[in-house]
Amino acid sequence: MRKFAVLIAVIALTGCGANTAAPTVTTGTSAITETTETPSSVPAKEVPSTTAVSSTFSEAQLTQLESSVNNAQTILDQTDQLSNGN
Amino acid sequence: MKTVETTYMRMVATLALTAVLFFVPTNADAATSVSVPANLQPRAKALCNRVPNLLMRVDNQMTRLPAGPDTVGSIAWVKEKAQQAQARNRKQAAQELNNRADVLTQKLALLPNQKAALQKVQDTCVSLGFTT
């Protein structure tokens, strides 16, 4: 029982810090090896929260979609006119 | 003594399991729902109704424009018309048709992005409940 508990603790604690090794990228067939490391001074990007369960569709979002659709329609209309010989 | 050891082991196990559960990623996105205010619903519905037809037109143009000279409205067809005009010494008409072929080539390059944008709108429409 004690060994089991310690094993779980070790897995949990080591798993949290996994994947911290810096990636090494070898470009092409040359001998140049680039090691990319994330500078410690660069703040980590803020990850948007995924806990929201509901939201309201805003007028700005709708206007943006309308703009997107209108733009597509304009291009389609112009293309039809040109290819129809008008 | 044995009771103390058992209690200690239980505490370690509980802490470990808590740590595991804390770091397990959750898929909360799947539960996200978006509601459309009543005053925006007619606009949203009208917008969503336009999308299927526009997607069909994009597909038609993406098929027609790169087709051969036998397909009316293709870029090759317009270029052939330009050659015919040139052969009849109608230089201005030939120039206009060549320009038209150039613009159609540019439009063709825009179509994949427009299709992607329309598909995005369609996906939004489906998520809003305005199935198209």
Backbone of each chain as ProteinMPNN parsed JSONL, in Angstrom:
{"seq_chain_A": "MRKFAVLIAVIALTGCGANTAAPTVTTGTSAITETTETPSSVPAKEVPSTTAVSSTFSEAQLTQLESSVNNAQTILDQTDQLSNGN", "coords_chain_A": {"N_chain_A": [[0.831, -1.209, 0.0], [1.931, 1.212, 0.79], [4.01, 1.48, -1.005], [2.527, 1.667, -3.351], [1.119, 4.054, -3.008], [3.236, 5.889, -2.96], [4.211, 5.489, -5.503], [2.109, 6.448, -7.113], [2.191, 9.086, -6.335], [4.701, 9.853, -7.308], [4.339, 9.482, -10.076], [2.337, 11.362, -10.548], [3.57, 13.792, -9.85], [5.886, 13.881, -11.474], [4.718, 13.748, -13.968], [3.424, 16.191, -14.277], [5.436, 17.994, -14.871], [6.368, 17.257, -17.298], [7.581, 17.108, -20.727], [9.274, 19.31, -21.056], [11.618, 19.599, -22.269], [13.876, 21.238, -24.449], [13.196, 21.654, -27.917], [15.08, 20.223, -30.569], [16.123, 21.141, -33.723], [17.023, 19.947, -36.804], [18.175, 21.226, -39.732], [17.522, 20.439, -43.069], [20.022, 18.661, -44.889], [22.306, 19.558, -43.954], [24.962, 20.207, -41.63], [24.177, 21.907, -39.747], [22.821, 22.608, -36.696], [20.047, 23.662, -35.076], [19.177, 24.898, -32.031], [16.341, 25.47, -30.36], [15.165, 27.469, -27.879], [12.875, 28.478, -25.45], [12.905, 31.718, -24.368], [13.318, 32.633, -20.996], [12.446, 35.077, -20.272], [10.345, 35.727, -21.854], [6.969, 36.166, -21.624], [4.5, 33.684, -21.006], [1.946, 32.816, -23.352], [-1.342, 33.873, -22.89], [-3.775, 31.58, -22.207], [-6.95, 31.197, -23.565], [-9.899, 30.998, -21.636], [-11.696, 27.984, -21.306], [-13.913, 27.392, -20.06], [-16.358, 28.58, -20.31], [-19.8, 28.186, -20.71], [-21.94, 29.197, -22.003], [-22.809, 31.783, -24.342], [-23.509, 34.983, -25.825], [-24.531, 35.821, -29.033], [-23.205, 38.475, -30.74], [-24.058, 41.721, -32.161], [-21.951, 42.795, -33.513], [-20.497, 40.553, -34.263], [-22.315, 39.41, -36.019], [-22.445, 41.377, -37.981], [-19.895, 41.21, -38.955], [-19.921, 38.674, -40.118], [-21.855, 39.122, -42.076], [-20.502, 40.956, -43.632], [-18.47, 39.362, -44.597], [-19.909, 37.521, -46.146], [-21.123, 39.266, -47.975], [-18.883, 40.235, -49.292], [-17.938, 37.927, -50.538], [-20.087, 37.468, -52.246], [-19.967, 39.7, -53.899], [-17.567, 39.263, -55.283], [-18.242, 36.913, -56.604], [-20.359, 37.813, -58.218], [-19.052, 39.674, -59.851], [-17.26, 37.977, -61.15], [-18.994, 36.296, -62.525], [-20.171, 38.144, -64.263], [-17.962, 38.882, -65.827], [-17.212, 36.468, -67.004], [-19.43, 35.82, -68.388], [-19.447, 37.528, -70.44], [-20.483, 40.056, -70.244]], "CA_chain_A": [[0.0, 0.0, 0.0], [2.798, 2.382, 0.869], [4.705, 1.589, -2.283], [1.524, 2.095, -4.329], [0.856, 5.475, -2.784], [4.425, 6.64, -3.369], [4.273, 5.379, -6.967], [1.123, 7.394, -7.658], [2.697, 10.439, -6.078], [5.819, 10.105, -8.229], [3.775, 9.642, -11.426], [1.605, 12.63, -10.6], [4.471, 14.938, -9.785], [6.755, 13.926, -12.65], [3.868, 13.974, -15.139], [3.112, 17.619, -14.372], [6.551, 18.754, -15.429], [6.845, 16.578, -18.492], [7.641, 17.82, -22.0], [9.922, 20.611, -20.878], [12.895, 19.604, -22.965], [13.896, 22.135, -25.596], [13.261, 20.887, -29.159], [16.261, 20.414, -31.405], [15.713, 21.036, -35.108], [18.119, 19.84, -37.747], [17.654, 21.704, -41.0], [18.029, 19.831, -44.286], [21.056, 17.642, -44.724], [23.528, 20.21, -43.486], [25.361, 19.854, -40.266], [23.743, 22.966, -38.835], [21.795, 22.19, -35.756], [19.505, 24.815, -34.361], [18.492, 24.566, -30.789], [15.402, 26.537, -30.029], [14.742, 27.47, -26.486], [11.98, 29.582, -25.105], [13.54, 32.56, -23.352], [12.54, 32.685, -19.761], [11.892, 36.418, -20.084], [9.133, 35.877, -22.647], [5.821, 35.65, -20.858], [3.701, 32.671, -21.692], [0.694, 33.33, -23.901], [-2.505, 33.602, -22.052], [-4.682, 30.634, -22.833], [-8.328, 31.594, -23.269], [-10.633, 30.073, -20.789], [-12.613, 27.112, -22.037], [-14.922, 26.95, -19.109], [-17.639, 29.217, -20.565], [-20.771, 27.224, -21.212], [-22.895, 29.864, -22.87], [-22.465, 33.141, -24.703], [-24.522, 35.613, -26.658], [-24.057, 36.248, -30.339], [-23.325, 39.937, -30.73], [-24.343, 42.367, -33.445], [-20.663, 42.965, -34.196], [-20.179, 39.271, -34.903], [-23.226, 39.24, -37.149], [-22.018, 42.325, -39.019], [-18.67, 40.668, -39.548], [-20.33, 37.569, -41.001], [-22.529, 39.725, -43.235], [-19.457, 41.542, -44.46], [-17.787, 38.247, -45.244], [-20.802, 36.975, -47.174], [-21.275, 40.287, -49.016], [-17.644, 40.267, -50.052], [-17.937, 36.741, -51.404], [-21.105, 37.643, -53.29], [-19.464, 40.699, -54.849], [-16.565, 38.6, -56.138], [-18.957, 35.963, -57.472], [-21.11, 38.582, -59.215], [-18.093, 40.227, -60.812], [-16.723, 36.877, -61.95], [-20.046, 35.875, -63.455], [-20.301, 39.161, -65.306], [-16.807, 38.826, -66.722], [-17.153, 35.231, -67.784], [-20.596, 35.758, -69.27], [-19.229, 38.439, -71.557], [-21.202, 41.324, -70.079]], "C_chain_A": [[0.863, 1.256, 0.0], [3.529, 2.6, -0.461], [3.764, 2.124, -3.355], [1.27, 3.602, -4.222], [2.026, 6.324, -3.256], [4.535, 6.635, -4.882], [3.317, 6.377, -7.613], [1.621, 8.823, -7.484], [3.802, 10.793, -7.054], [5.297, 10.336, -9.642], [3.1, 11.0, -11.56], [2.563, 13.812, -10.665], [5.386, 15.011, -10.996], [5.946, 14.186, -13.897], [3.569, 15.426, -15.34], [4.222, 18.394, -15.037], [7.093, 18.157, -16.704], [6.876, 17.523, -19.682], [8.251, 19.21, -21.855], [11.233, 20.686, -21.621], [12.825, 20.505, -24.184], [14.01, 21.32, -26.871], [14.528, 21.218, -29.935], [15.855, 20.163, -32.838], [16.946, 20.97, -35.979], [17.581, 20.214, -39.111], [18.344, 21.008, -42.158], [19.043, 18.742, -44.008], [22.343, 18.253, -44.211], [23.796, 19.837, -42.032], [24.909, 20.881, -39.248], [22.632, 22.448, -37.938], [21.329, 23.391, -34.964], [18.792, 24.327, -33.111], [17.605, 25.726, -30.402], [14.979, 26.395, -28.58], [13.829, 28.656, -26.251], [12.643, 30.429, -24.038], [12.662, 32.67, -22.116], [11.89, 34.038, -19.556], [10.598, 36.609, -20.864], [7.953, 35.326, -21.864], [5.015, 34.651, -21.672], [2.41, 33.293, -22.182], [-0.466, 32.936, -23.007], [-3.465, 32.678, -22.788], [-6.115, 31.03, -22.502], [-9.055, 30.535, -22.474], [-11.603, 29.239, -21.604], [-13.746, 26.654, -21.139], [-16.281, 27.58, -19.36], [-18.608, 28.22, -21.187], [-21.83, 27.882, -22.078], [-22.424, 31.271, -23.173], [-23.537, 33.67, -25.622], [-23.883, 36.104, -27.94], [-24.279, 37.757, -30.454], [-23.614, 40.476, -32.125], [-23.044, 42.557, -34.228], [-20.259, 41.684, -34.916], [-21.038, 39.061, -36.144], [-22.812, 40.148, -38.306], [-20.775, 41.81, -39.726], [-18.994, 39.526, -40.518], [-21.004, 38.11, -42.255], [-21.51, 40.318, -44.197], [-18.734, 40.463, -45.261], [-18.618, 37.688, -46.394], [-20.981, 37.98, -48.317], [-20.041, 40.348, -49.908], [-17.577, 39.091, -51.026], [-18.926, 36.924, -52.549], [-20.633, 38.644, -54.343], [-18.47, 40.059, -55.82], [-17.25, 37.638, -57.108], [-19.716, 36.706, -58.564], [-20.171, 39.122, -60.296], [-17.562, 39.135, -61.739], [-17.751, 36.391, -62.957], [-20.194, 36.861, -64.598], [-19.172, 39.056, -66.319], [-16.826, 37.573, -67.59], [-18.379, 35.047, -68.674], [-20.466, 36.713, -70.443], [-19.986, 39.73, -71.44], [-20.224, 42.485, -69.862]], "O_chain_A": [[0.569, 2.231, -0.692], [3.648, 3.718, -0.962], [4.165, 2.946, -4.179], [1.217, 4.314, -5.224], [1.827, 7.365, -3.883], [4.904, 7.642, -5.486], [3.688, 7.07, -8.56], [1.484, 9.658, -8.378], [3.841, 11.908, -7.573], [5.739, 11.254, -10.332], [3.271, 11.698, -12.56], [2.367, 14.73, -11.461], [5.642, 16.104, -11.502], [6.462, 14.807, -14.826], [3.467, 15.872, -16.482], [3.948, 19.383, -15.717], [8.183, 18.523, -17.144], [6.278, 18.598, -19.653], [7.784, 20.169, -22.471], [11.896, 21.723, -21.609], [11.81, 20.527, -24.88], [14.818, 20.394, -26.937], [14.983, 22.362, -29.946], [15.306, 19.108, -33.155], [17.816, 21.837, -35.902], [16.636, 19.593, -39.599], [19.572, 20.977, -42.241], [18.94, 18.002, -43.029], [23.35, 17.563, -44.05], [22.971, 19.245, -41.336], [25.199, 20.769, -38.057], [21.627, 21.915, -38.409], [22.109, 24.047, -34.274], [17.923, 23.457, -33.158], [18.081, 26.833, -30.148], [14.508, 25.348, -28.135], [14.03, 29.727, -26.824], [12.919, 29.95, -22.938], [11.439, 32.782, -22.196], [10.931, 34.174, -18.796], [9.835, 37.534, -20.586], [7.942, 34.155, -21.485], [4.879, 34.783, -22.888], [1.842, 34.174, -21.536], [-0.54, 31.834, -22.463], [-3.909, 32.995, -23.892], [-6.473, 31.184, -21.334], [-8.836, 29.335, -22.639], [-12.262, 29.758, -22.505], [-14.437, 25.673, -21.416], [-17.264, 27.196, -18.727], [-18.24, 27.488, -22.106], [-22.544, 27.197, -22.81], [-21.726, 31.887, -22.367], [-24.367, 32.919, -26.136], [-22.822, 36.728, -27.923], [-25.395, 38.248, -30.287], [-23.439, 39.785, -33.128], [-23.037, 42.487, -35.457], [-19.746, 41.722, -36.034], [-20.559, 38.597, -37.179], [-22.829, 39.737, -39.466], [-20.625, 41.956, -40.939], [-18.413, 39.43, -41.599], [-20.761, 37.623, -43.359], [-21.639, 40.198, -45.416], [-18.432, 40.637, -46.442], [-18.098, 37.416, -47.476], [-20.99, 37.597, -49.487], [-20.146, 40.496, -51.125], [-17.205, 39.251, -52.189], [-18.631, 36.573, -53.691], [-20.871, 38.457, -55.536], [-18.53, 40.29, -57.028], [-16.885, 37.558, -58.281], [-19.716, 36.275, -59.717], [-20.459, 39.038, -61.49], [-17.43, 39.335, -62.946], [-17.417, 36.108, -64.107], [-20.325, 36.469, -65.757], [-19.401, 39.133, -67.526], [-16.493, 37.623, -68.774], [-18.375, 34.228, -69.594], [-21.3, 36.699, -71.348], [-20.13, 40.447, -72.43], [-20.65, 43.629, -69.704]]}, "seq_chain_B": "MKTVETTYMRMVATLALTAVLFFVPTNADAATSVSVPANLQPRAKALCNRVPNLLMRVDNQMTRLPAGPDTVGSIAWVKEKAQQAQARNRKQAAQELNNRADVLTQKLALLPNQKAALQKVQDTCVSLGFTT", "coords_chain_B": {"N_chain_B": [[0.793, 2.759, 15.986], [0.667, 1.562, 13.514], [-1.711, 2.649, 12.69], [-1.092, 5.349, 12.37], [0.721, 5.181, 10.285], [-0.901, 4.192, 8.261], [-2.715, 6.286, 7.982], [-0.972, 8.259, 7.084], [-0.213, 7.193, 4.628], [-2.643, 7.217, 3.316], [-3.07, 9.951, 3.112], [-1.002, 10.714, 1.393], [-1.684, 9.3, -0.912], [-4.164, 10.473, -1.468], [-3.421, 13.132, -1.982], [-1.846, 12.718, -4.228], [-3.678, 11.689, -6.113], [-5.367, 13.869, -6.269], [-3.65, 15.71, -7.456], [-3.278, 14.479, -9.943], [-5.898, 14.554, -11.01], [-6.235, 17.301, -11.116], [-4.6, 18.133, -13.164], [-5.553, 16.876, -15.394], [-6.691, 17.38, -18.664], [-9.656, 19.135, -19.514], [-12.571, 18.891, -21.579], [-14.139, 21.3, -22.154], [-15.065, 22.831, -24.195], [-16.923, 21.542, -25.788], [-19.298, 21.831, -24.556], [-20.075, 24.349, -24.953], [-22.445, 26.818, -25.795], [-24.146, 28.976, -28.022], [-26.228, 31.746, -28.014], [-28.643, 33.537, -29.904], [-29.668, 36.845, -29.784], [-33.079, 37.966, -29.746], [-33.67, 40.191, -31.358], [-31.749, 40.075, -33.305], [-32.172, 37.811, -34.688], [-33.783, 37.663, -37.151], [-32.032, 38.866, -39.016], [-29.806, 37.217, -38.841], [-30.882, 34.827, -39.686], [-31.64, 35.433, -42.307], [-29.14, 35.921, -43.382], [-27.915, 33.411, -43.136], [-29.502, 31.959, -44.86], [-28.6, 32.759, -47.317], [-26.176, 31.577, -47.746], [-25.876, 28.781, -48.717], [-26.506, 28.933, -51.49], [-24.535, 30.67, -52.407], [-22.247, 29.2, -51.882], [-22.632, 27.158, -53.699], [-22.409, 28.571, -56.066], [-19.74, 29.357, -55.917], [-18.473, 26.874, -56.176], [-19.327, 26.202, -58.761], [-18.069, 28.194, -60.264], [-15.421, 27.666, -59.688], [-15.164, 25.344, -61.02], [-15.835, 25.991, -63.643], [-14.167, 28.167, -64.542], [-11.383, 27.252, -64.772], [-11.675, 25.448, -66.804], [-11.586, 23.984, -70.175], [-11.312, 25.517, -73.526], [-13.705, 24.886, -74.731], [-15.67, 25.158, -72.895], [-18.097, 27.395, -72.132], [-17.47, 30.591, -70.888], [-15.192, 29.962, -69.494], [-11.75, 30.687, -68.639], [-9.996, 30.003, -70.649], [-11.762, 29.943, -72.755], [-12.453, 32.642, -73.029], [-9.97, 33.625, -73.715], [-9.645, 32.413, -76.168], [-11.623, 33.695, -77.595], [-10.472, 36.176, -77.644], [-8.295, 35.704, -79.29], [-9.611, 35.142, -81.664], [-10.758, 37.617, -82.159], [-8.476, 39.094, -82.535], [-7.535, 37.898, -84.855], [-9.379, 38.851, -86.621], [-8.604, 41.358, -86.852], [-9.541, 43.063, -84.904], [-8.438, 44.886, -82.791], [-8.828, 46.31, -80.39], [-10.995, 45.034, -79.195], [-9.86, 42.537, -78.855], [-7.866, 43.155, -77.035], [-9.404, 43.926, -74.823], [-10.691, 41.526, -74.238], [-8.508, 39.949, -73.552], [-7.668, 41.303, -71.272], [-9.86, 40.803, -69.723], [-9.634, 38.059, -69.382], [-7.351, 38.025, -67.827], [-8.255, 39.283, -65.471], [-10.179, 37.454, -64.703], [-8.539, 35.315, -64.113], [-7.306, 36.294, -61.841], [-9.529, 36.491, -60.186], [-10.235, 33.837, -59.955], [-8.181, 32.924, -58.356], [-8.93, 34.016, -55.966], [-11.112, 32.624, -55.153], [-10.881, 30.133, -53.568], [-10.33, 31.111, -50.952], [-12.616, 32.604, -50.504], [-14.495, 30.622, -50.525], [-13.738, 29.195, -48.258], [-14.267, 31.129, -46.331], [-17.024, 31.356, -46.573], [-17.788, 28.795, -45.834], [-17.066, 28.852, -43.213], [-18.886, 30.693, -42.225], [-21.159, 29.221, -42.684], [-20.75, 27.109, -40.915], [-20.936, 28.502, -38.538], [-23.587, 29.274, -38.716], [-24.832, 26.806, -38.467], [-24.078, 26.162, -35.882], [-25.467, 28.089, -34.558], [-27.979, 27.271, -34.83], [-29.349, 27.818, -37.097], [-29.853, 26.034, -39.453], [-28.388, 25.291, -42.536]], "CA_chain_B": [[1.839, 3.025, 14.993], [0.161, 1.162, 12.218], [-2.765, 3.606, 12.326], [-0.425, 6.569, 11.902], [1.297, 4.901, 8.967], [-2.014, 4.079, 7.319], [-3.215, 7.648, 7.756], [0.028, 8.948, 6.27], [-0.29, 6.676, 3.265], [-3.888, 7.698, 2.732], [-2.883, 11.368, 2.769], [-0.142, 10.783, 0.202], [-2.477, 8.825, -2.047], [-5.186, 11.485, -1.773], [-2.741, 14.257, -2.616], [-1.412, 12.309, -5.561], [-4.864, 11.612, -6.975], [-5.814, 15.256, -6.485], [-2.746, 16.306, -8.443], [-3.59, 13.877, -11.244], [-7.182, 15.078, -11.484], [-6.096, 18.729, -11.365], [-3.91, 18.372, -14.428], [-6.208, 16.201, -16.519], [-7.389, 18.395, -19.446], [-11.09, 18.943, -19.667], [-13.081, 19.27, -22.883], [-15.3, 22.131, -21.865], [-15.551, 23.474, -25.41], [-18.05, 20.816, -26.344], [-20.537, 22.216, -23.884], [-20.339, 25.75, -25.211], [-23.59, 27.1, -26.65], [-24.274, 30.388, -28.342], [-27.618, 32.115, -28.251], [-28.805, 34.746, -30.708], [-30.741, 37.693, -29.253], [-34.283, 37.96, -30.597], [-33.657, 41.266, -32.355], [-30.784, 39.76, -34.366], [-32.504, 36.536, -35.332], [-34.151, 37.776, -38.577], [-30.828, 39.142, -39.818], [-28.962, 36.018, -38.858], [-31.553, 33.814, -40.502], [-31.53, 35.865, -43.703], [-27.742, 35.717, -43.779], [-27.657, 31.976, -43.26], [-30.216, 31.454, -46.038], [-27.865, 33.121, -48.535], [-24.883, 30.893, -47.841], [-25.803, 27.595, -49.578], [-26.485, 29.32, -52.896], [-23.221, 31.254, -52.704], [-21.284, 28.089, -51.92], [-22.843, 26.457, -54.965], [-21.851, 29.415, -57.128], [-18.271, 29.259, -55.835], [-18.084, 25.585, -56.763], [-19.536, 26.281, -60.202], [-17.033, 29.027, -60.876], [-14.13, 26.985, -59.561], [-15.147, 24.298, -62.047], [-15.945, 26.575, -64.986], [-13.063, 29.05, -64.959], [-10.166, 26.588, -65.256], [-11.991, 24.445, -67.832], [-11.001, 24.213, -71.501], [-11.948, 26.54, -74.369], [-15.054, 24.467, -75.14], [-16.611, 25.529, -71.828], [-18.441, 28.819, -72.197], [-17.198, 31.323, -69.652], [-13.892, 29.625, -68.9], [-10.669, 31.623, -68.981], [-9.498, 29.585, -71.963], [-12.788, 30.348, -73.741], [-12.295, 34.091, -73.217], [-8.716, 33.831, -74.454], [-9.877, 32.021, -77.566], [-12.381, 34.799, -78.192], [-9.503, 37.246, -77.878], [-7.512, 35.324, -80.481], [-10.486, 35.3, -82.829], [-10.868, 39.056, -82.42], [-7.175, 39.513, -83.081], [-7.475, 37.405, -86.231], [-10.234, 39.723, -87.457], [-8.002, 42.693, -86.735], [-10.279, 43.902, -83.932], [-7.396, 44.922, -81.758], [-9.346, 46.789, -79.096], [-11.801, 43.95, -78.619], [-8.924, 41.491, -78.429], [-7.214, 43.634, -75.813], [-10.395, 43.869, -73.736], [-10.903, 40.119, -73.872], [-7.302, 39.489, -72.837], [-7.752, 41.891, -69.926], [-10.917, 40.076, -69.002], [-9.057, 36.766, -68.992], [-6.417, 38.278, -66.708], [-9.027, 39.548, -64.249], [-10.794, 36.179, -64.303], [-7.485, 34.515, -63.47], [-7.156, 36.828, -60.473], [-10.737, 36.129, -59.422], [-10.144, 32.4, -59.659], [-7.261, 32.752, -57.218], [-9.602, 34.455, -54.739], [-12.27, 31.779, -54.823], [-10.712, 29.214, -52.426], [-10.479, 31.837, -49.683], [-14.028, 32.972, -50.344], [-15.21, 29.394, -50.166], [-13.425, 28.915, -46.845], [-14.992, 32.109, -45.508], [-18.448, 30.999, -46.597], [-17.965, 27.57, -45.046], [-16.98, 29.268, -41.805], [-20.189, 31.288, -41.903], [-22.129, 28.122, -42.628], [-20.534, 26.396, -39.643], [-21.503, 29.35, -37.485], [-25.043, 29.184, -38.842], [-25.254, 25.512, -37.897], [-23.925, 26.222, -34.419], [-26.504, 28.994, -34.031], [-29.278, 26.617, -34.978], [-29.95, 28.165, -38.396], [-29.27, 25.025, -40.329], [-28.459, 25.665, -43.953]], "C_chain_B": [[1.346, 2.706, 13.6], [-0.923, 2.133, 11.731], [-2.168, 4.884, 11.762], [0.122, 6.363, 10.499], [0.205, 4.828, 7.906], [-2.568, 5.463, 6.98], [-2.273, 8.421, 6.851], [-0.076, 8.502, 4.818], [-1.554, 7.151, 2.567], [-3.759, 9.162, 2.289], [-2.064, 11.508, 1.499], [-0.939, 10.384, -1.032], [-3.523, 9.855, -2.463], [-4.576, 12.681, -2.483], [-2.349, 13.927, -4.041], [-2.585, 12.276, -6.528], [-5.415, 12.999, -7.27], [-4.965, 15.933, -7.537], [-3.044, 15.792, -9.835], [-4.86, 14.487, -11.808], [-7.084, 16.554, -11.841], [-5.509, 18.999, -12.739], [-4.511, 17.609, -15.606], [-6.972, 17.253, -17.308], [-8.869, 18.079, -19.565], [-11.526, 19.435, -21.027], [-14.346, 20.098, -22.701], [-15.868, 22.801, -23.098], [-16.829, 22.828, -25.92], [-19.372, 21.268, -25.743], [-20.929, 23.661, -24.158], [-21.54, 25.907, -26.14], [-23.698, 28.596, -26.843], [-25.736, 30.677, -28.612], [-27.665, 33.433, -29.015], [-29.933, 35.575, -30.104], [-31.89, 37.796, -30.251], [-34.233, 39.03, -31.683], [-32.698, 40.992, -33.51], [-31.176, 38.524, -35.167], [-32.937, 36.669, -36.79], [-32.942, 38.016, -39.475], [-29.973, 37.898, -39.956], [-29.574, 34.948, -39.757], [-31.435, 34.159, -41.987], [-30.114, 35.633, -44.229], [-27.474, 34.244, -44.044], [-28.355, 31.386, -44.483], [-29.463, 31.74, -47.337], [-26.679, 32.192, -48.796], [-24.884, 29.667, -48.779], [-25.716, 27.935, -51.064], [-25.12, 29.878, -53.3], [-22.145, 30.168, -52.766], [-21.395, 27.318, -53.23], [-22.242, 27.263, -56.119], [-20.317, 29.378, -57.115], [-17.801, 27.967, -56.492], [-18.228, 25.621, -58.285], [-18.423, 27.077, -60.883], [-15.66, 28.368, -60.791], [-14.014, 25.833, -60.556], [-15.066, 24.924, -63.444], [-14.676, 27.321, -65.41], [-11.818, 28.306, -65.448], [-10.416, 25.578, -66.384], [-11.411, 24.857, -69.185], [-11.789, 25.222, -72.315], [-13.35, 26.163, -74.843], [-16.114, 24.844, -74.101], [-16.858, 27.033, -71.87], [-18.184, 29.474, -70.842], [-15.882, 30.974, -68.994], [-12.855, 30.654, -69.333], [-10.126, 31.294, -70.373], [-10.474, 29.997, -73.067], [-12.66, 31.843, -74.046], [-11.02, 34.369, -74.019], [-8.878, 33.455, -75.927], [-10.659, 33.106, -78.298], [-11.436, 35.965, -78.532], [-8.676, 36.953, -79.125], [-8.337, 35.503, -81.757], [-10.619, 36.778, -83.193], [-9.578, 39.588, -83.029], [-7.064, 39.101, -84.541], [-8.324, 38.257, -87.173], [-9.773, 41.183, -87.404], [-8.817, 43.634, -85.842], [-9.405, 43.997, -82.682], [-7.934, 45.35, -80.393], [-10.164, 45.702, -78.407], [-10.904, 42.832, -78.09], [-8.245, 41.881, -77.114], [-8.16, 43.536, -74.612], [-10.619, 42.427, -73.272], [-9.689, 39.547, -73.134], [-7.273, 40.04, -71.411], [-8.77, 41.135, -69.067], [-10.396, 38.709, -68.531], [-8.1, 36.929, -67.815], [-7.183, 38.485, -65.393], [-9.697, 38.254, -63.758], [-9.778, 35.265, -63.619], [-7.27, 34.969, -62.029], [-8.351, 36.442, -59.592], [-10.694, 34.657, -59.027], [-9.25, 32.14, -58.448], [-7.916, 33.143, -55.895], [-10.645, 33.455, -54.242], [-12.045, 30.802, -53.66], [-10.874, 29.894, -51.07], [-11.932, 32.214, -49.426], [-14.858, 31.756, -49.934], [-14.981, 29.048, -48.695], [-14.195, 29.853, -45.93], [-16.477, 31.76, -45.438], [-18.712, 29.742, -45.764], [-17.906, 27.878, -43.548], [-18.319, 29.867, -41.353], [-21.244, 30.182, -41.773], [-21.994, 27.33, -41.328], [-21.129, 27.181, -38.482], [-23.022, 29.254, -37.496], [-25.561, 27.884, -38.219], [-25.166, 25.555, -36.378], [-24.963, 27.129, -33.783], [-27.901, 28.373, -34.122], [-29.997, 26.992, -36.252], [-29.347, 27.228, -39.438], [-29.48, 25.439, -41.774], [-28.235, 24.445, -44.816]], "O_chain_B": [[1.564, 3.453, 12.646], [-1.041, 2.406, 10.536], [-2.68, 5.438, 10.789], [0.012, 7.235, 9.637], [0.365, 5.337, 6.797], [-2.851, 5.761, 5.82], [-2.711, 9.149, 5.96], [-0.032, 9.319, 3.897], [-1.539, 7.452, 1.374], [-4.267, 9.556, 1.239], [-2.384, 12.32, 0.631], [-0.876, 11.048, -2.067], [-3.745, 10.084, -3.652], [-5.13, 13.187, -3.459], [-2.498, 14.746, -4.948], [-2.485, 12.784, -7.645], [-5.874, 13.273, -8.379], [-5.478, 16.641, -8.404], [-3.064, 16.558, -10.798], [-4.889, 14.895, -12.969], [-7.762, 17.019, -12.757], [-5.873, 19.971, -13.4], [-3.996, 17.707, -16.72], [-7.808, 17.957, -16.742], [-9.276, 16.925, -19.698], [-10.89, 20.332, -21.579], [-15.452, 19.675, -23.038], [-17.0, 23.286, -23.083], [-17.715, 23.514, -26.43], [-20.431, 21.106, -26.348], [-21.954, 24.148, -23.679], [-21.642, 25.214, -27.152], [-23.383, 29.381, -25.948], [-26.401, 29.946, -29.347], [-26.842, 34.323, -28.803], [-31.041, 35.069, -29.928], [-31.68, 37.719, -31.461], [-34.699, 38.806, -32.8], [-32.814, 41.602, -34.573], [-30.578, 38.231, -36.202], [-32.506, 35.864, -37.615], [-32.839, 37.442, -40.559], [-29.483, 37.57, -41.037], [-28.869, 34.257, -40.493], [-31.166, 33.291, -42.817], [-29.92, 35.207, -45.367], [-26.876, 33.882, -45.058], [-27.862, 30.427, -45.078], [-29.66, 31.052, -48.338], [-26.236, 32.044, -49.935], [-23.956, 29.532, -49.576], [-24.956, 27.315, -51.809], [-24.617, 29.596, -54.387], [-21.246, 30.221, -53.605], [-20.393, 26.882, -53.798], [-21.641, 26.699, -57.034], [-19.679, 29.368, -58.168], [-16.847, 27.968, -57.27], [-17.361, 25.133, -59.009], [-17.907, 26.687, -61.93], [-14.84, 28.494, -61.701], [-12.913, 25.4, -60.894], [-14.329, 24.45, -64.309], [-14.176, 27.12, -66.517], [-11.244, 28.703, -66.463], [-9.484, 24.933, -66.862], [-10.826, 25.931, -69.325], [-12.813, 25.731, -71.858], [-14.1, 27.022, -75.304], [-17.309, 24.848, -74.398], [-15.945, 27.834, -71.67], [-18.618, 28.983, -69.8], [-15.487, 31.625, -68.027], [-13.071, 31.402, -70.287], [-9.835, 32.188, -71.168], [-10.063, 30.355, -74.171], [-12.751, 32.251, -75.204], [-11.0, 35.239, -74.89], [-8.317, 34.102, -76.812], [-10.396, 33.399, -79.464], [-11.582, 36.634, -79.554], [-8.394, 37.852, -79.917], [-7.831, 35.954, -82.785], [-10.596, 37.148, -84.367], [-9.599, 40.429, -83.927], [-6.561, 39.86, -85.369], [-8.03, 38.372, -88.363], [-10.466, 42.097, -87.85], [-8.78, 44.852, -86.013], [-9.604, 43.302, -81.686], [-7.532, 44.807, -79.364], [-10.044, 45.48, -77.202], [-11.153, 42.26, -77.029], [-8.074, 41.06, -76.212], [-7.761, 43.115, -73.526], [-10.723, 42.151, -72.077], [-9.837, 38.757, -72.202], [-6.905, 39.339, -70.468], [-8.566, 40.876, -67.881], [-10.689, 38.27, -67.418], [-8.045, 36.084, -66.922], [-6.815, 37.942, -64.352], [-9.771, 37.997, -62.556], [-10.105, 34.542, -62.679], [-7.079, 34.158, -61.123], [-8.196, 36.115, -58.416], [-11.067, 34.284, -57.914], [-9.521, 31.261, -57.63], [-7.517, 32.666, -54.833], [-11.008, 33.445, -53.066], [-12.941, 30.649, -52.83], [-11.476, 29.335, -50.153], [-12.417, 32.154, -48.296], [-15.78, 31.845, -49.123], [-15.907, 28.66, -47.982], [-14.712, 29.441, -44.891], [-17.102, 31.857, -44.382], [-19.729, 29.641, -45.078], [-18.593, 27.258, -42.737], [-18.811, 29.586, -40.26], [-22.094, 30.206, -40.884], [-22.989, 26.932, -40.721], [-21.738, 26.618, -37.572], [-23.664, 29.166, -36.449], [-26.586, 27.869, -37.538], [-26.047, 25.06, -35.675], [-25.304, 26.966, -32.611], [-28.867, 28.89, -33.561], [-31.122, 26.551, -36.484], [-28.451, 27.6, -40.196], [-30.559, 25.866, -42.182], [-28.255, 24.545, -46.043]]}, "name": "protein", "num_of_chains": 2, "seq": "MRKFAVLIAVIALTGCGANTAAPTVTTGTSAITETTETPSSVPAKEVPSTTAVSSTFSEAQLTQLESSVNNAQTILDQTDQLSNGNMKTVETTYMRMVATLALTAVLFFVPTNADAATSVSVPANLQPRAKALCNRVPNLLMRVDNQMTRLPAGPDTVGSIAWVKEKAQQAQARNRKQAAQELNNRADVLTQKLALLPNQKAALQKVQDTCVSLGFTT"}
